[in-house]
Amino acid sequence: MGPHLLRIFLAWIIFYYIFNLIYHSDLSPKYRIGIYSFLTVISVVINILLAGYGFIFIALAIYFCLWPKRSNNYYLINIILLNFLVKFFAIIIPSPVLMHFYPHPNTTTYEMNWIIVLVEFIFSVAFVYFYNFFKLNNFFQSRRTAMTSILLAYIYIIFYMFLLFMQHFQAYAPLIIGIFFLILLQCLFIIIIFSVTRRRQKKVFQDQFSEEQVKNLKLYTDQLEHDQLKLRHFKHDYKNLLFSLKTVADDKDYQAMISALDKLENYSDDYLNNLSMDLYKDLNNVKNPYLKSLFISKLNKINHYHIRSFFNCSEKLDSVPINIFDLVKLLNQAIDNAILFTKRQEAGKIQLAITKEDRQLAFLINNTVANLPTTEREQDYLDLLNIKNLKKKYPNLFIQYSKNDKWFRFHITLITQGDKK
């Protein structure tokens, strides 16, 4: 009994050690040590009372201890299931070799259990190495639906049921192995279907995004072509006005000269104020096509509502240190929020800026606040930005927002050192 208890206890210590290595959380080191120690004791007790059937209760204990909130945390669920699979394979894969040295499984010794625990530890540490090498944590953190969790749970249950059947029905081992391989092929088929479906969804999203990008770039080029035509007319009329002014100057009719200058000034102001020069100022520095498309769309939308806008990007912007689609979604909703509350104002203003300084890339979105009894709804729309999940996904992402009597400021800062993609 003693060697068996030692094996269970050490196995769960290894389990939570590996869990701590691959699960990235905001918990303090002291709290993690305390909670993992508590979970180790709980897991050992459940394992002794329910044997191998207690994994569901252990998984629930881990989830509710580490995530007491009501919202679903699929990242934590995926890591829990992944650790159970690692624990399972760390025992099953070395079994044929161990059975060669210890042919009598009913005979348990301290030596045998120490070797089993050591093999399990080596296998688990090797898994952590490959997990980090292939950056699988980025993959599991980005899964926000239950599909990955369902797939991992399905694989674990299939393998576990296979083990139970082999232990209880050894006489039917060939039949069970055949059924197992059929189920394994089914799992492989499901994984392939799952991967193909995800790729198709991603392609549909990228196609829609590209279509929107082409639409926005067409607006941009149409506006530039329109300005070019106006420039031709302006050039012709401007020469005529200069010729008239020169004629008046030769006649030394100062009153007529002042009138001609006023006419020239009014004509120039009317032309320059209706160009897209100010609207698309510095947009040429935005080299990333997705961001450029977004800002073209939003600047046109702002102009449509006759909101006074300011856009600044003094340095070239090619790439960003996070997934471009996540950033575009964040900026899109943030600018829409600014437009939503500014279009109600008689003299609303929106300031958009992109700055690069000291290994930091910042996106600034400022809008004027309406002189109404309350504008608290501006803060209520921030939950649409998915800020908490983005901060968890990207440690180099910082979001700040503030409000005073005149302005609501929303700033996105990205640390460009040690880019995470």
Secondary structure as a PSIPRED ss2 file (coil, helix, strand):
# PSIPRED VFORMAT (PSIPRED V4.0)

   1 M C   1.000  0.000  0.000
   2 G H   0.000  1.000  0.000
   3 P H   0.000  1.000  0.000
   4 H H   0.000  1.000  0.000
   5 L H   0.000  1.000  0.000
   6 L H   0.000  1.000  0.000
   7 R H   0.000  1.000  0.000
   8 I H   0.000  1.000  0.000
   9 F H   0.000  1.000  0.000
  10 L H   0.000  1.000  0.000
  11 A H   0.000  1.000  0.000
  12 W H   0.000  1.000  0.000
  13 I H   0.000  1.000  0.000
  14 I H   0.000  1.000  0.000
  15 F H   0.000  1.000  0.000
  16 Y H   0.000  1.000  0.000
  17 Y H   0.000  1.000  0.000
  18 I H   0.000  1.000  0.000
  19 F H   0.000  1.000  0.000
  20 N H   0.000  1.000  0.000
  21 L H   0.000  1.000  0.000
  22 I H   0.000  1.000  0.000
  23 Y C   1.000  0.000  0.000
  24 H C   1.000  0.000  0.000
  25 S C   1.000  0.000  0.000
  26 D C   1.000  0.000  0.000
  27 L C   1.000  0.000  0.000
  28 S C   1.000  0.000  0.000
  29 P H   0.000  1.000  0.000
  30 K H   0.000  1.000  0.000
  31 Y H   0.000  1.000  0.000
  32 R H   0.000  1.000  0.000
  33 I H   0.000  1.000  0.000
  34 G H   0.000  1.000  0.000
  35 I H   0.000  1.000  0.000
  36 Y H   0.000  1.000  0.000
  37 S H   0.000  1.000  0.000
  38 F H   0.000  1.000  0.000
  39 L H   0.000  1.000  0.000
  40 T H   0.000  1.000  0.000
  41 V H   0.000  1.000  0.000
  42 I H   0.000  1.000  0.000
  43 S H   0.000  1.000  0.000
  44 V H   0.000  1.000  0.000
  45 V H   0.000  1.000  0.000
  46 I H   0.000  1.000  0.000
  47 N H   0.000  1.000  0.000
  48 I H   0.000  1.000  0.000
  49 L H   0.000  1.000  0.000
  50 L H   0.000  1.000  0.000
  51 A H   0.000  1.000  0.000
  52 G H   0.000  1.000  0.000
  53 Y H   0.000  1.000  0.000
  54 G H   0.000  1.000  0.000
  55 F H   0.000  1.000  0.000
  56 I H   0.000  1.000  0.000
  57 F H   0.000  1.000  0.000
  58 I H   0.000  1.000  0.000
  59 A H   0.000  1.000  0.000
  60 L H   0.000  1.000  0.000
  61 A H   0.000  1.000  0.000
  62 I H   0.000  1.000  0.000
  63 Y H   0.000  1.000  0.000
  64 F H   0.000  1.000  0.000
  65 C H   0.000  1.000  0.000
  66 L H   0.000  1.000  0.000
  67 W C   1.000  0.000  0.000
  68 P C   1.000  0.000  0.000
  69 K C   1.000  0.000  0.000
  70 R C   1.000  0.000  0.000
  71 S C   1.000  0.000  0.000
  72 N C   1.000  0.000  0.000
  73 N C   1.000  0.000  0.000
  74 Y H   0.000  1.000  0.000
  75 Y H   0.000  1.000  0.000
  76 L H   0.000  1.000  0.000
  77 I H   0.000  1.000  0.000
  78 N H   0.000  1.000  0.000
  79 I H   0.000  1.000  0.000
  80 I H   0.000  1.000  0.000
  81 L H   0.000  1.000  0.000
  82 L H   0.000  1.000  0.000
  83 N H   0.000  1.000  0.000
  84 F H   0.000  1.000  0.000
  85 L H   0.000  1.000  0.000
  86 V H   0.000  1.000  0.000
  87 K H   0.000  1.000  0.000
  88 F H   0.000  1.000  0.000
  89 F H   0.000  1.000  0.000
  90 A H   0.000  1.000  0.000
  91 I H   0.000  1.000  0.000
  92 I H   0.000  1.000  0.000
  93 I C   1.000  0.000  0.000
  94 P C   1.000  0.000  0.000
  95 S H   0.000  1.000  0.000
  96 P H   0.000  1.000  0.000
  97 V H   0.000  1.000  0.000
  98 L H   0.000  1.000  0.000
  99 M H   0.000  1.000  0.000
 100 H H   0.000  1.000  0.000
 101 F H   0.000  1.000  0.000
 102 Y C   1.000  0.000  0.000
 103 P C   1.000  0.000  0.000
 104 H C   1.000  0.000  0.000
 105 P C   1.000  0.000  0.000
 106 N C   1.000  0.000  0.000
 107 T C   1.000  0.000  0.000
 108 T C   1.000  0.000  0.000
 109 T C   1.000  0.000  0.000
 110 Y H   0.000  1.000  0.000
 111 E H   0.000  1.000  0.000
 112 M H   0.000  1.000  0.000
 113 N H   0.000  1.000  0.000
 114 W H   0.000  1.000  0.000
 115 I H   0.000  1.000  0.000
 116 I H   0.000  1.000  0.000
 117 V H   0.000  1.000  0.000
 118 L H   0.000  1.000  0.000
 119 V H   0.000  1.000  0.000
 120 E H   0.000  1.000  0.000
 121 F H   0.000  1.000  0.000
 122 I H   0.000  1.000  0.000
 123 F H   0.000  1.000  0.000
 124 S H   0.000  1.000  0.000
 125 V H   0.000  1.000  0.000
 126 A H   0.000  1.000  0.000
 127 F H   0.000  1.000  0.000
 128 V H   0.000  1.000  0.000
 129 Y H   0.000  1.000  0.000
 130 F H   0.000  1.000  0.000
 131 Y H   0.000  1.000  0.000
 132 N H   0.000  1.000  0.000
 133 F H   0.000  1.000  0.000
 134 F C   1.000  0.000  0.000
 135 K C   1.000  0.000  0.000
 136 L H   0.000  1.000  0.000
 137 N H   0.000  1.000  0.000
 138 N H   0.000  1.000  0.000
 139 F H   0.000  1.000  0.000
 140 F H   0.000  1.000  0.000
 141 Q H   0.000  1.000  0.000
 142 S C   1.000  0.000  0.000
 143 R C   1.000  0.000  0.000
 144 R C   1.000  0.000  0.000
 145 T C   1.000  0.000  0.000
 146 A C   1.000  0.000  0.000
 147 M H   0.000  1.000  0.000
 148 T H   0.000  1.000  0.000
 149 S H   0.000  1.000  0.000
 150 I H   0.000  1.000  0.000
 151 L H   0.000  1.000  0.000
 152 L H   0.000  1.000  0.000
 153 A H   0.000  1.000  0.000
 154 Y H   0.000  1.000  0.000
 155 I H   0.000  1.000  0.000
 156 Y H   0.000  1.000  0.000
 157 I H   0.000  1.000  0.000
 158 I H   0.000  1.000  0.000
 159 F H   0.000  1.000  0.000
 160 Y H   0.000  1.000  0.000
 161 M H   0.000  1.000  0.000
 162 F H   0.000  1.000  0.000
 163 L H   0.000  1.000  0.000
 164 L H   0.000  1.000  0.000
 165 F H   0.000  1.000  0.000
 166 M H   0.000  1.000  0.000
 167 Q H   0.000  1.000  0.000
 168 H H   0.000  1.000  0.000
 169 F C   1.000  0.000  0.000
 170 Q H   0.000  1.000  0.000
 171 A H   0.000  1.000  0.000
 172 Y H   0.000  1.000  0.000
 173 A H   0.000  1.000  0.000
 174 P H   0.000  1.000  0.000
 175 L H   0.000  1.000  0.000
 176 I H   0.000  1.000  0.000
 177 I H   0.000  1.000  0.000
 178 G H   0.000  1.000  0.000
 179 I H   0.000  1.000  0.000
 180 F H   0.000  1.000  0.000
 181 F H   0.000  1.000  0.000
 182 L H   0.000  1.000  0.000
 183 I H   0.000  1.000  0.000
 184 L H   0.000  1.000  0.000
 185 L H   0.000  1.000  0.000
 186 Q H   0.000  1.000  0.000
 187 C H   0.000  1.000  0.000
 188 L H   0.000  1.000  0.000
 189 F H   0.000  1.000  0.000
 190 I H   0.000  1.000  0.000
 191 I H   0.000  1.000  0.000
 192 I H   0.000  1.000  0.000
 193 I H   0.000  1.000  0.000
 194 F H   0.000  1.000  0.000
 195 S H   0.000  1.000  0.000
 196 V H   0.000  1.000  0.000
 197 T H   0.000  1.000  0.000
 198 R H   0.000  1.000  0.000
 199 R H   0.000  1.000  0.000
 200 R H   0.000  1.000  0.000
 201 Q H   0.000  1.000  0.000
 202 K H   0.000  1.000  0.000
 203 K H   0.000  1.000  0.000
 204 V H   0.000  1.000  0.000
 205 F H   0.000  1.000  0.000
 206 Q H   0.000  1.000  0.000
 207 D H   0.000  1.000  0.000
 208 Q H   0.000  1.000  0.000
 209 F H   0.000  1.000  0.000
 210 S H   0.000  1.000  0.000
 211 E H   0.000  1.000  0.000
 212 E H   0.000  1.000  0.000
 213 Q H   0.000  1.000  0.000
 214 V H   0.000  1.000  0.000
 215 K H   0.000  1.000  0.000
 216 N H   0.000  1.000  0.000
 217 L H   0.000  1.000  0.000
 218 K H   0.000  1.000  0.000
 219 L H   0.000  1.000  0.000
 220 Y H   0.000  1.000  0.000
 221 T H   0.000  1.000  0.000
 222 D H   0.000  1.000  0.000
 223 Q H   0.000  1.000  0.000
 224 L H   0.000  1.000  0.000
 225 E H   0.000  1.000  0.000
 226 H H   0.000  1.000  0.000
 227 D H   0.000  1.000  0.000
 228 Q H   0.000  1.000  0.000
 229 L H   0.000  1.000  0.000
 230 K H   0.000  1.000  0.000
 231 L H   0.000  1.000  0.000
 232 R H   0.000  1.000  0.000
 233 H H   0.000  1.000  0.000
 234 F H   0.000  1.000  0.000
 235 K H   0.000  1.000  0.000
 236 H H   0.000  1.000  0.000
 237 D H   0.000  1.000  0.000
 238 Y H   0.000  1.000  0.000
 239 K H   0.000  1.000  0.000
 240 N H   0.000  1.000  0.000
 241 L H   0.000  1.000  0.000
 242 L H   0.000  1.000  0.000
 243 F H   0.000  1.000  0.000
 244 S H   0.000  1.000  0.000
 245 L H   0.000  1.000  0.000
 246 K H   0.000  1.000  0.000
 247 T H   0.000  1.000  0.000
 248 V H   0.000  1.000  0.000
 249 A H   0.000  1.000  0.000
 250 D H   0.000  1.000  0.000
 251 D H   0.000  1.000  0.000
 252 K C   1.000  0.000  0.000
 253 D C   1.000  0.000  0.000
 254 Y H   0.000  1.000  0.000
 255 Q H   0.000  1.000  0.000
 256 A H   0.000  1.000  0.000
 257 M H   0.000  1.000  0.000
 258 I H   0.000  1.000  0.000
 259 S H   0.000  1.000  0.000
 260 A H   0.000  1.000  0.000
 261 L H   0.000  1.000  0.000
 262 D H   0.000  1.000  0.000
 263 K H   0.000  1.000  0.000
 264 L H   0.000  1.000  0.000
 265 E H   0.000  1.000  0.000
 266 N H   0.000  1.000  0.000
 267 Y H   0.000  1.000  0.000
 268 S H   0.000  1.000  0.000
 269 D H   0.000  1.000  0.000
 270 D H   0.000  1.000  0.000
 271 Y H   0.000  1.000  0.000
 272 L H   0.000  1.000  0.000
 273 N C   1.000  0.000  0.000
 274 N C   1.000  0.000  0.000
 275 L C   1.000  0.000  0.000
 276 S C   1.000  0.000  0.000
 277 M C   1.000  0.000  0.000
 278 D C   1.000  0.000  0.000
 279 L C   1.000  0.000  0.000
 280 Y C   1.000  0.000  0.000
 281 K C   1.000  0.000  0.000
 282 D C   1.000  0.000  0.000
 283 L H   0.000  1.000  0.000
 284 N H   0.000  1.000  0.000
 285 N H   0.000  1.000  0.000
 286 V E   0.000  0.000  1.000
 287 K C   1.000  0.000  0.000
 288 N C   1.000  0.000  0.000
 289 P H   0.000  1.000  0.000
 290 Y H   0.000  1.000  0.000
 291 L H   0.000  1.000  0.000
 292 K H   0.000  1.000  0.000
 293 S H   0.000  1.000  0.000
 294 L H   0.000  1.000  0.000
 295 F H   0.000  1.000  0.000
 296 I H   0.000  1.000  0.000
 297 S H   0.000  1.000  0.000
 298 K H   0.000  1.000  0.000
 299 L H   0.000  1.000  0.000
 300 N H   0.000  1.000  0.000
 301 K H   0.000  1.000  0.000
 302 I H   0.000  1.000  0.000
 303 N H   0.000  1.000  0.000
 304 H H   0.000  1.000  0.000
 305 Y C   1.000  0.000  0.000
 306 H C   1.000  0.000  0.000
 307 I C   1.000  0.000  0.000
 308 R E   0.000  0.000  1.000
 309 S E   0.000  0.000  1.000
 310 F E   0.000  0.000  1.000
 311 F E   0.000  0.000  1.000
 312 N E   0.000  0.000  1.000
 313 C E   0.000  0.000  1.000
 314 S C   1.000  0.000  0.000
 315 E C   1.000  0.000  0.000
 316 K C   1.000  0.000  0.000
 317 L E   0.000  0.000  1.000
 318 D C   1.000  0.000  0.000
 319 S C   1.000  0.000  0.000
 320 V C   1.000  0.000  0.000
 321 P C   1.000  0.000  0.000
 322 I C   1.000  0.000  0.000
 323 N C   1.000  0.000  0.000
 324 I H   0.000  1.000  0.000
 325 F H   0.000  1.000  0.000
 326 D H   0.000  1.000  0.000
 327 L H   0.000  1.000  0.000
 328 V H   0.000  1.000  0.000
 329 K H   0.000  1.000  0.000
 330 L H   0.000  1.000  0.000
 331 L H   0.000  1.000  0.000
 332 N H   0.000  1.000  0.000
 333 Q H   0.000  1.000  0.000
 334 A H   0.000  1.000  0.000
 335 I H   0.000  1.000  0.000
 336 D H   0.000  1.000  0.000
 337 N H   0.000  1.000  0.000
 338 A H   0.000  1.000  0.000
 339 I H   0.000  1.000  0.000
 340 L H   0.000  1.000  0.000
 341 F H   0.000  1.000  0.000
 342 T H   0.000  1.000  0.000
 343 K C   1.000  0.000  0.000
 344 R C   1.000  0.000  0.000
 345 Q C   1.000  0.000  0.000
 346 E C   1.000  0.000  0.000
 347 A C   1.000  0.000  0.000
 348 G C   1.000  0.000  0.000
 349 K E   0.000  0.000  1.000
 350 I E   0.000  0.000  1.000
 351 Q E   0.000  0.000  1.000
 352 L E   0.000  0.000  1.000
 353 A E   0.000  0.000  1.000
 354 I E   0.000  0.000  1.000
 355 T E   0.000  0.000  1.000
 356 K E   0.000  0.000  1.000
 357 E E   0.000  0.000  1.000
 358 D C   1.000  0.000  0.000
 359 R C   1.000  0.000  0.000
 360 Q E   0.000  0.000  1.000
 361 L E   0.000  0.000  1.000
 362 A E   0.000  0.000  1.000
 363 F E   0.000  0.000  1.000
 364 L E   0.000  0.000  1.000
 365 I E   0.000  0.000  1.000
 366 N E   0.000  0.000  1.000
 367 N E   0.000  0.000  1.000
 368 T E   0.000  0.000  1.000
 369 V C   1.000  0.000  0.000
 370 A C   1.000  0.000  0.000
 371 N C   1.000  0.000  0.000
 372 L C   1.000  0.000  0.000
 373 P C   1.000  0.000  0.000
 374 T C   1.000  0.000  0.000
 375 T C   1.000  0.000  0.000
 376 E C   1.000  0.000  0.000
 377 R H   0.000  1.000  0.000
 378 E H   0.000  1.000  0.000
 379 Q H   0.000  1.000  0.000
 380 D H   0.000  1.000  0.000
 381 Y H   0.000  1.000  0.000
 382 L H   0.000  1.000  0.000
 383 D H   0.000  1.000  0.000
 384 L H   0.000  1.000  0.000
 385 L H   0.000  1.000  0.000
 386 N C   1.000  0.000  0.000
 387 I H   0.000  1.000  0.000
 388 K H   0.000  1.000  0.000
 389 N H   0.000  1.000  0.000
 390 L H   0.000  1.000  0.000
 391 K H   0.000  1.000  0.000
 392 K H   0.000  1.000  0.000
 393 K H   0.000  1.000  0.000
 394 Y C   1.000  0.000  0.000
 395 P C   1.000  0.000  0.000
 396 N C   1.000  0.000  0.000
 397 L E   0.000  0.000  1.000
 398 F E   0.000  0.000  1.000
 399 I E   0.000  0.000  1.000
 400 Q E   0.000  0.000  1.000
 401 Y E   0.000  0.000  1.000
 402 S E   0.000  0.000  1.000
 403 K E   0.000  0.000  1.000
 404 N C   1.000  0.000  0.000
 405 D C   1.000  0.000  0.000
 406 K C   1.000  0.000  0.000
 407 W E   0.000  0.000  1.000
 408 F E   0.000  0.000  1.000
 409 R E   0.000  0.000  1.000
 410 F E   0.000  0.000  1.000
 411 H E   0.000  0.000  1.000
 412 I E   0.000  0.000  1.000
 413 T E   0.000  0.000  1.000
 414 L E   0.000  0.000  1.000
 415 I E   0.000  0.000  1.000
 416 T C   1.000  0.000  0.000
 417 Q C   1.000  0.000  0.000
 418 G C   1.000  0.000  0.000
 419 D C   1.000  0.000  0.000
 420 K C   1.000  0.000  0.000
 421 K C   1.000  0.000  0.000
